[in-house]
Amino acid sequence: MLIDVKGTSVLVTGGCGFLGSEVVKQLSRGGSQVTVFDNLSSGRESYILGQPGVSFIKGDLTDESAMIEAMKDVEYVLHLAALPFIPDSYYYPRDFFTTNVNATIGLALEAIRKRIKRFVYISSSEVYGSAKYTPMDENHPTLPQSTYSVSKLAAERVVYTMHREHDLPVVIIRPFNSFGPNITQPYIIPEVVNQLINGKKDVKLGNIHSRRDFTFVSDTARGIIQAMITDGINGETINIGTGKSVQIRELVGIIADIMSHEPSITIDASRIRPDDVETLICDYSKANRLLGWSPTVSLRHGLEVTIDWIRKNGVAIKTSFRGWPATYRGSFDNNFAE
């Protein structure tokens, strides 16, 4: 579904990442001039190579001069750059706040100075914590259960306050669990697929009883771009998700069926998060009302596309830090990218 963005100039932070690269692809196909700013700590430049109208600047948001240079000729900012993997935040809380909060403040201040037309901040459904009711609308209590989700909520509060104080034209997007190709982190779907591809008959996982709302990456990216171009929504917070959930145990069954495997599941205590969110189910009625957005890709079809991509490309996970202490990255060791 092509969105016409001809004549726009857009900065996409984190544009070489999983979700960012899909946003860049859709912007490019829609006719936008796109500047990608990414430090390549987990993203891959190859994910955006050859896209018409796309230029790449390697840099870190904590480098103020590099960030200002990246914003020089743009009208819109889509801010996706972040440290995103929840278990990593347990070990590196300061890094998560430096990147996810402090760097966001710097970016927002420059956006105010340059009078950017729209600043879209990509948050996370994790800011809600486990569901108190379902489906979860934007008025659901925000009770984050990890350092990562606290950092995302803090950045939300900052950019919204800047909207109130300085007229920052911000829209906050809360995507529920996105999945698809161009994998950069060991999330649950590539984790399961990778174990099965490597011939594991016994899939090792943590909490298999939690429920998640999985949205295919192209749908999530389309919602982000609609938030960029839709008039009259400054200051709004908008959920992006399917309104359907699946238990992780059930998800394994669907993946195994697509791959023609019949694995057993073993609970690996080292993979269980200290305060895991049990249930996330999106109410996307606000996105539908304000953006005209609704999901188009089913879970099974999205999984088929993702599995096919993994079979062709493998899963090579970069790291943002040195010396990972967590065993959940072990299944990726054979494909580890330095």
C-alpha positions, 0 to 999 in steps of 0.5 A: 500500500503506497503512501504518496509522500512526494516532496517531503524531506525526512530524517529517520533515526535508526533507519538501518534497523528492523522497523526503521528500514521498512519505514525508509523503504516505504518513504522512498517508494512514496517519493520522499527524500530520506536522510537515514541517521544510524550508528549501526550498533545493531542496524545494517546499511545493507537494509537501505542500500539502493533505495531511491532518494535515500542518503545515509549518515553514520552517527550517534544521537549522543553526538550533538554536532552529528545530529545537528548536521543530519537535521540540516535539510529536513522537514520531518523527523521520525525518531526510531533510534533506541536501545530496544531489547528488554533483557539488555536493559537489566544490565545496562540501565544507564546506557538505555537512559542515555540513548533513549531519553537524553538523546531524544531530548537533544533531538527534540530541542533541535527540532524545535529550533529548526521548526520541524513540521512534524516530530514522530516519536516511536515509543512502545506498548511496553509502557503499559505493563501487563493489561489491566483490561483488554483491548488496551487503548491509549488511556490504559494506565502506564505501568512499565515493568522494565528499564527499557519501558521506563526509558521509553515512557520517560522520553514520551513524557519529555517530548509531550511536555516540549509540545506543551511548552514549546509547540513541538509538533509531536505525535507519539506512536506506541507500536505493539510487537512488530515482526518481519524481515530485516531482523536485528534483535533476538526477539521471540519469532527469530529466536524460535525460527532459528532454533528450528532451522538449526535442527533443535527438536526441543525449543528452549524458551522462557515465559511461554504463557504470555500473550502478545499482539504481533503486527507485521512490520509493513503495517507498523511502518505504514502507521508511522508514515500516516502519523507523519503526514496527517494534519491536526494530530499534534500532541496525540498518542496513538496505538498501532497493533492488530487487536488480536493476541496469541500466547507464546506457546501457540505462536511456537505451534504456528511457526512449527506448522509452517516449517513442518516441525514438531518440536517440544518446548523446554522452559529455560529458567535463564530466559525468564524475565524478572518482571515479565509483561503477561498480556498486551492486546491493542485497541487500534480504534484511535489509529483507525479514526485519526489515521485511517489505519488498520492492519492488513497482514495476518499473523500466519502470512507475516510469519511465512514471509519472515521465515522465508527471509530467515531461510534465505538470509540467516540471522546475524545479531550485532551487539550494542555493547561488549560482553553480553552476560545473557544466555538467551543470545546463545542460539545465535552464536553460529551466526554472530556478527562482530 
